[in-house]
Amino acid sequence: MSFDAPWRLWAGAALVVAFTALYLRAERRKTANDLAYSNVQFFVESIRPRGWIPAALRVGWIAALTALVLAAAGPHLTLPLPTRDGAVFICIDTSGSMQSTDVSPTRAAAATEAARTFVRESPPGVRIGIIAFATTAELVQPLSADHDAVLQALDQIPSPNGATAIGDAFRLAADSFPPTGHRAVILITDGVNNNGVDPQEMATELGAHHIPIYAVGIGTPNGDMIGGEQSTIDEGALQGYADASGGSYARAQNAGELRAALARLGNQVTIEPTRTPAALEFAYAGAALLALTLLGGLALGRFP
């Protein structure tokens, strides 16, 4: 929590302390008067079952005044809220190794279906784009807040074939992002780069522009033989891209893990800590509690 006027907080805290001291003094004076003019034994017995009442009223007064003091100081809370200017590129590997069936039905099919789930569960207003990459990178869907259009674009992703140019996908995403706003890249790949620009350098460049890469490695170390080579996964490289850009890395060895990984990433790339003013809420709470405590005290004859 932060405050627009911290000096009001300290001044208000002093007033609350002073009020508490005066309130306790008034209670002691009232008790002394009751003892002076009442049958002591009867008085003690009559108040014993309801000894919690003055304590509850005391807490109510102090809490109400504290809330009003906080409201006067202009509080701001940092809350996790959906981004209003969020822009996310999903970069999906469509190279030949994504034909591997070590992830059912194939790495490519599982990646596309997980991307669909991510799009469906993203908050309204978040702009999502699709980049497919193999020997080169291709912009399948520009950034759009029309999630139905993004889902349709996923049907246009090319079939798995060719080499793997992760760096080209990063560069295309960097060139297609707006200059400001909350931006992020989600990378779904087996991570074995063998074509195009250096993805590590591009990851560092994205990080310098505050664009994190959230990499999801799909597959197992011993995938199918594709084109005379075994499909594998380069987790070290994927972790390096995430670290260089300020993102994170997750491993998915089956379709369920892939969907779960993208669901977790959804909270990271579409939700961000937002500084939100809360003075009005504290003022309402303080006023309501003050009124309830006042009415309760009057009804019980406990107003000092």
C-alpha positions in Angstrom: 0.0 0.0 0.0 1.2 3.5 -0.8 -0.2 7.0 0.0 -0.5 10.3 -1.8 -0.2 12.3 1.4 1.8 10.3 4.0 1.8 13.3 6.4 -2.0 13.0 6.7 -1.4 9.4 7.7 0.9 10.4 10.6 -1.3 13.3 11.6 -4.3 11.0 11.6 -2.5 8.3 13.6 -1.8 10.9 16.3 -5.5 11.9 16.3 -6.5 8.2 16.6 -4.1 7.7 19.6 -5.5 10.9 21.2 -9.1 9.7 20.7 -8.3 6.3 22.1 -6.8 7.9 25.3 -9.8 10.1 25.7 -12.2 7.3 25.1 -10.5 5.1 27.7 -10.5 8.0 30.2 -14.2 8.6 29.6 -14.9 4.9 30.1 -13.0 4.8 33.4 -14.9 7.9 34.6 -18.2 6.4 33.7 -17.2 3.2 35.6 -16.2 5.2 38.6 -19.5 7.1 38.7 -21.4 3.8 38.4 -19.4 2.3 41.3 -20.0 5.4 43.4 -23.8 5.5 43.0 -24.7 1.8 42.5 -24.8 -1.3 44.6 -21.3 -2.7 43.8 -22.2 -6.4 44.0 -25.3 -5.9 41.8 -23.3 -3.7 39.3 -20.5 -6.3 39.0 -22.9 -9.1 38.5 -25.0 -7.2 35.9 -22.1 -6.2 33.7 -20.2 -9.5 33.9 -22.1 -11.4 31.1 -21.8 -8.5 28.7 -18.2 -7.5 29.4 -17.4 -7.8 25.7 -19.6 -4.9 24.8 -17.3 -2.0 25.8 -14.4 -3.8 24.2 -16.3 -4.3 20.9 -17.4 -0.6 20.8 -13.8 0.5 21.5 -12.5 -1.6 18.6 -15.3 -0.3 16.4 -14.5 3.4 17.1 -10.8 2.9 16.6 -11.2 0.9 13.4 -13.7 3.4 11.9 -11.4 6.3 12.6 -8.4 4.4 11.3 -10.2 3.7 8.0 -11.1 7.4 7.7 -7.5 8.4 8.3 -6.3 6.0 5.7 -8.9 7.4 3.2 -7.7 11.0 3.9 -4.1 9.9 3.2 -5.0 8.9 -0.4 -4.2 5.1 -0.3 -3.3 3.1 -3.3 -3.4 -0.7 -3.4 -1.4 -2.9 -5.8 -3.9 -5.5 -7.2 -3.6 -8.2 -9.9 -5.9 -6.9 -12.6 -6.4 -7.8 -16.3 -4.3 -5.7 -18.6 -6.1 -3.1 -20.6 -3.3 -2.7 -23.1 -2.0 -6.3 -23.1 -0.4 -7.6 -26.4 0.7 -11.2 -26.6 2.3 -13.1 -29.6 2.0 -16.9 -29.5 4.9 -18.2 -31.5 4.2 -21.8 -32.5 6.9 -24.1 -33.9 5.8 -25.7 -37.2 9.1 -27.3 -38.1 9.5 -31.0 -39.1 10.2 -32.2 -35.6 6.7 -31.1 -34.4 5.4 -34.1 -36.3 6.7 -36.3 -33.5 4.0 -38.4 -31.8 5.7 -38.5 -28.4 3.1 -35.9 -27.4 -0.4 -37.2 -28.4 -1.6 -37.0 -31.1 1.4 -34.9 -32.3 3.5 -32.1 -30.9 2.0 -29.8 -33.5 -1.6 -30.7 -32.8 -1.2 -30.5 -29.1 0.5 -27.1 -29.4 -2.4 -25.7 -31.5 -5.1 -27.0 -29.2 -3.3 -25.6 -26.1 -3.1 -22.3 -27.9 -6.8 -22.4 -28.5 -7.5 -22.9 -24.8 -5.2 -20.0 -24.0 -7.1 -17.7 -26.4 -10.5 -18.7 -25.1 -9.5 -18.1 -21.5 -7.8 -14.7 -22.1 -9.6 -11.7 -20.7 -11.5 -9.5 -23.2 -9.4 -6.7 -24.6 -6.1 -8.5 -24.6 -4.7 -8.4 -28.1 -3.3 -11.7 -29.3 -1.3 -12.5 -32.4 -0.1 -15.8 -34.0 3.4 -16.4 -35.5 4.2 -19.7 -37.0 7.9 -20.5 -37.6 9.8 -23.3 -39.4 12.6 -22.5 -41.9 11.3 -18.9 -41.7 8.7 -17.0 -39.5 5.3 -16.1 -40.7 2.7 -13.7 -39.3 -0.5 -15.8 -39.3 -2.6 -13.3 -37.3 -1.7 -9.7 -36.4 -2.5 -8.6 -32.9 -6.2 -8.5 -32.4 -8.7 -8.2 -29.5 -11.1 -10.2 -31.6 -10.4 -13.6 -30.1 -12.8 -15.4 -32.5 -10.6 -14.2 -35.3 -7.5 -15.4 -33.5 -9.1 -18.8 -33.1 -9.9 -19.0 -36.8 -6.3 -18.0 -37.6 -5.1 -21.0 -35.7 -6.7 -23.2 -38.4 -4.3 -21.6 -40.9 -1.1 -22.7 -39.2 1.0 -24.6 -41.7 1.6 -28.3 -41.3 4.9 -29.3 -39.7 7.8 -29.2 -42.1 11.3 -27.7 -42.5 14.0 -26.3 -40.2 13.5 -24.3 -37.0 14.1 -20.5 -36.9 13.2 -19.4 -33.4 15.2 -16.2 -33.7 13.2 -15.2 -36.8 10.0 -15.6 -34.8 11.3 -13.4 -32.0 12.4 -10.7 -34.5 9.0 -10.8 -36.3 7.2 -10.4 -32.9 9.5 -7.5 -31.9 8.8 -5.7 -35.2 5.0 -6.3 -34.8 4.5 -5.2 -31.2 3.3 -1.6 -30.4 6.0 0.6 -29.0 4.5 0.7 -25.5 2.2 -1.3 -23.3 2.2 -4.6 -21.5 3.8 -7.0 -24.1 4.8 -10.6 -23.9 5.9 -13.6 -26.2 4.7 -17.1 -25.6 6.9 -19.6 -27.3 5.8 -23.2 -27.9 8.6 -25.3 -29.4 10.9 -28.2 -28.8 13.7 -25.6 -28.7 16.2 -27.1 -31.2 17.0 -24.0 -33.3 18.9 -24.6 -36.6 18.1 -21.7 -38.9 17.9 -17.9 -39.1 19.1 -15.3 -36.6 20.5 -16.1 -33.2 17.5 -16.5 -30.9 19.6 -15.8 -27.8 20.5 -12.4 -29.1 16.9 -11.7 -30.0 15.8 -12.8 -26.6 18.2 -10.4 -25.0 16.9 -7.6 -27.2 13.3 -8.4 -26.3 14.3 -8.3 -22.6 15.9 -4.9 -23.1 12.6 -3.6 -24.3 10.7 -5.2 -21.4 9.1 -7.9 -23.5 9.4 -11.2 -21.6 9.5 -14.6 -23.3 7.5 -17.4 -21.7 8.8 -20.5 -23.2 7.1 -23.9 -23.1 9.2 -26.8 -24.2 7.0 -29.5 -25.7 8.2 -33.1 -26.2 10.5 -35.7 -24.7 14.3 -36.2 -25.2 13.6 -39.3 -27.3 10.9 -38.3 -29.9 10.3 -39.9 -33.3 12.8 -40.1 -36.1 11.9 -37.3 -38.5 13.9 -37.0 -41.7 16.6 -39.3 -40.5 17.1 -37.4 -37.2 15.6 -38.0 -33.8 13.2 -35.3 -32.5 14.5 -34.1 -29.2 14.1 -31.0 -26.9 16.7 -28.3 -26.0 15.6 -27.3 -22.5 18.9 -25.4 -21.8 18.3 -23.1 -24.8 14.6 -22.4 -23.8 15.6 -21.6 -20.3 18.2 -19.3 -21.7 15.7 -17.4 -23.8 13.4 -17.0 -20.8 16.2 -15.8 -18.5 17.6 -13.3 -21.0 14.2 -11.7 -21.5 12.9 -11.8 -17.9 10.3 -14.5 -18.6 10.1 -18.1 -17.5 10.3 -21.6 -18.8 8.0 -24.7 -18.4 8.3 -28.2 -19.6 5.4 -30.2 -21.2 5.8 -33.9 -21.9 2.1 -34.4 -22.8 -0.9 -32.5 -24.0 -2.3 -32.1 -20.5 0.9 -30.6 -19.2 1.0 -28.3 -22.2 -2.5 -27.0 -21.5 -1.7 -26.6 -17.8 1.5 -24.7 -18.6 -0.3 -22.2 -20.9 -3.1 -21.8 -18.3 -0.4 -20.7 -15.7 1.2 -18.4 -18.3 -2.2 -16.8 -18.9 -2.1 -15.4 -15.4 1.4 -14.0 -16.0 0.9 -12.4 -19.4 -2.7 -11.1 -19.1 -2.7 -10.1 -15.5 -0.4 -7.5 -14.1 0.0 -5.7 -10.7 -1.9 -2.4 -11.0 -1.7 0.5 -8.6 -5.3 1.3 -7.8 -6.7 4.2 -5.7 -8.7 3.0 -2.7 -9.5 6.2 -0.8 -13.2 6.0 -1.6 -13.5 2.4 -0.4 -11.7 3.2 2.9 -14.0 6.3 3.4 -17.1 4.2 2.8 -15.9 1.5 5.2 -15.0 4.0 7.9 -18.2 5.9 7.6 -20.3 2.7 7.7 -18.4 1.3 10.7 -18.6 4.7 12.5 -22.4 4.9 12.0 -22.9 1.3 13.2 -20.7 1.8 16.3 -22.5 5.0 17.2 -25.9 3.5 16.8 -24.9 0.4 18.7 -23.4 2.4 21.5 -26.5 4.6 21.9 -28.8 1.6 21.8 -26.8 -0.1 24.6 -26.2 3.1 26.6 -22.5 2.8 26.1 -21.8 6.1 24.4 -19.2 7.9 26.5 
